[in-house]
């Protein structure tokens, strides 16, 4: 075997570590593939009475750009996030983070490492080295809501040290979604090779035979994509009829914005 050939055991370990890291990143924006896997496993599709909080037009407290209707653009990372497009407002807070926030490199890497809490000793150290190998440069998140309140989307961008790490991260996510046999969402026309969208479980119709009024279940959709050293995750929720194409369009606009940062769409 060539010295450059990766041993099967080593490859499996690397994939496992990347999957765990991916699950954490997706969890920050509502769960993504990790959330879907848990939902399928537990068969718990009960929707909350309140789908999401009232959208807010203000950015994270203390931000010098607070109040900017299209999102802040005061740092290199925040400039990569898609400015709030026409027909949308800044959405509800992403739990624990606000609706327009940036996480510095050290903290972002620390969040990924938290998923290794079940590892101990050598395994834990090896896991953390794997995270360090990704070369996390920073993370930024923004929430969007349609003005008619039919859709809530959460966008997370993660910058890594090189294109190879980002591409591997994306491929592992895609493999995990295929393994779970998730329903495929619409394709992003101009980015078919570097993006993928998957739908969560089909919402169950509310029961009407017991006289209790229930909130209809929400449909969710998660998209992953990348451009250069930047990974993009978009998680969207909406009641029926769920507008899958609107989410795909949001992903496409985000990718176009990364190609030309600073140019409002």
N, C-alpha and C positions, 0 to 999 in steps of 0.2 A: 504494500500500500504506500502510495506517495505521501511524503511528509505534509504536503499541502492538502491532502484529502481529509476531510473532517470525519472523525470516528462517529458511528451511529449513536453511541451513548452520549457523546458530547453534543451532537446536534439535537437530540431529544431534550437534553438539559437546557440548551439555549432556547429552544422553542417554548419549553415550559415557562422559563423565566420571562420571555417576551410576552407570552399569553397573560401571565399574571400581571405584568406591568401594564399591558393593554387594558386589562379589566379595570385596573385602578383608574387609569385616565378616563375611560368611558364612564366609570362610576361618578366622576366629578361632574358630569353633565347629565346625570339622571340615570345612569346605569348602562346604556348602550347594549352591546352584545351580552355583557355580564348580567345586566338586569333581565334581558330577554330569557337567558338561560335559566335564571332563578324562577322567573314567571312560569315558564314551561314546566319546570320540574315540580313546582308546588301547585300548579294548576290554579293559581290564585289571580283572577282577573278582575277583582272588585275595584271599581273606580271610586275615588274619593268624592264626597258630596260637592266640594269645591275643587274644580279642576286645577286652577292656579290663581294666584293672587292678582289683584288689579295691576296692570302694567304701570310702570313708573317711568317718567321721562328724565329722571335724574340719574347721574352716574354715581359711582362709589363715593361715599362720604370722604371729604378731604381732598378729592381729586381737583386739581386746578381747573379742569374742564367740566366740573359738575354743572349739570343743567344743559349741556350740549345735547340737542335732540338727536343727533346722528351718531353719538358715541364719541368718546375721547380719542385723540390722535396725538398725544403729547410725547410718546415714546416709540422707539422702533417696533416693539411688539404690538402696541395698541394700533399703530398705523397699518399693521397687517390685517387687522380685523375689518370685515366689511362694514362700512358706515350704514346706518339704518336706511334701507331703501324705501322708495315711495310705496305707500300702502301699509307700512309697518311703523311701529313705535318700539322704544326700548321695552323689553318684556319684564316679567316678574323676576325677582331675585333667584339666582342659582343658589340653592341651599348652602348657607354658610359663607357665601362669597360676594353677594351683591349681583347686579345685572350687567356690570361693565367693569371688569377687574383684571389686573395683571399679577401674576405670581412669579417672583424672581427665580433664577436658575436653581439656587441652593434649596429653596423651599419646594420647588417643583420636583426636584430629584428626591427630596425627603418624602414627599407624598407617595412617589412610586415605591420607595423602599419600605413604606409602611405595609405594603401587601406581603412582605416577607416575614411578618411577625410570627408565623407558625414555624419558621426555620430557626435552628439553633446551631451554635458553634460554627464549624467549618461551612455548613450549608448556608448559614445566614451571611457569612462573610463573602462566600462565592456569589451569592445572590446580589449583594450590594455592589460587588465589583462589576457584575453584569450591567447593573443600572448605570454605574459610572461610565461604563464602556459606551453607553448610548450618547454620552456627552450632552445632557440636557442643557439648553441655553436659556430657556424661559418658557412661560406659559401665559396665555391670555384667554379670557372668556367674555362672551357677550350674549345677552338674551334678547330675542326679538319676538314681537307679538303682532299679528295682523290687526289692523285697525278695527276690523269687524269681529275680533275676538274668536275667530274660528281656528286659529293656529298659534301655537307657542313653540319657538325653536331656540335651542341653546347651541352656540358655536364655541368650540374650543380649538385653539391652535397651539401646537407644541413644536418648538424649534430644537433640533438636534445638531450635533457637530458636523455631520456629513450626510450626503444623499443616500449612501448605502444603508446606514442605520435606519433611516426613515423608510426606505423601500422594504427592508426586511420586516420592520414593524407592521407596515401595511399588509404585507403578504401573510403574516401570521394571523392578523385579525380576520383576513378574508378566509383563510383555511379554517379558522375556528367557526366562522359563520356557516361555512359549507358543511363542516362536521356536525353542527347542530341542525342542519337542514332547515335553516331559516328561509322564509319566503323572500324572494328577490324583489327589490323595488325597481323603480325606473332607472335607466342608464343616464349618465351625464354625457350628453352627446359629444362634446369636444374633449372630454376627458375620460373616455371609456376605459383606457388602460391604467389610469392612476386613480380610479374612484370605484366605489361599490356601495350600494344601498340595500338595506334589508328591512323588512317589515316585521313588527312584533306579532303576537298571536291575534287572530281575528277577534274583534270585540264580540262579546255575547250579548244578545238582545235582552233588555231588561224584562223580567218576569212580570206579567200583568194579572196573574190568576189569584194573587193573595191580597190585592187591593192596596199594596204598598207602592208608593211612587219612588222610583229609583233613578239616579243619574245614569245616563247611558255610558257604557264603557268607552274609553278613549282608544284610538288607534295610535300606535307609535311607530316611528321609522328612524333608523340610524344609518348615517352615511359616513364613510371614511374615505379620505382622499389625501393626496400629498402633492407638493410642488417643491422641488429642490430639497432643502433641509427642513421644510415645514410640513408637519402632519396636521390634518384638519379632521375634526370630528363634529358632526352635526346631528343632534337628536331633536326630533320634533314630535309633538303631540297634537291631536285634533279629534273632534267628534265627527261622526258620519254626517255628510260624505267627506271623507278625509282626502285632502288635496295633495296627493303624492307629487304631482308635477310642480306645485308651488315650492315644495321642499327641495326638489331636484334643481329648480331654478335658483334657489337661494345658495345651494352648494356651488353651482356654476359661477354665480356672481362672486362668491367668496374666492374661488380659485382665480378668476380673472383679476380680482383686486390684488391678490398676492403677486400676480405677474406684473401689475402696475400699481404698487402701493402709493397711497396719497391721492389717487384719482378717484373721486366719488363716482359711484355707479348711478 
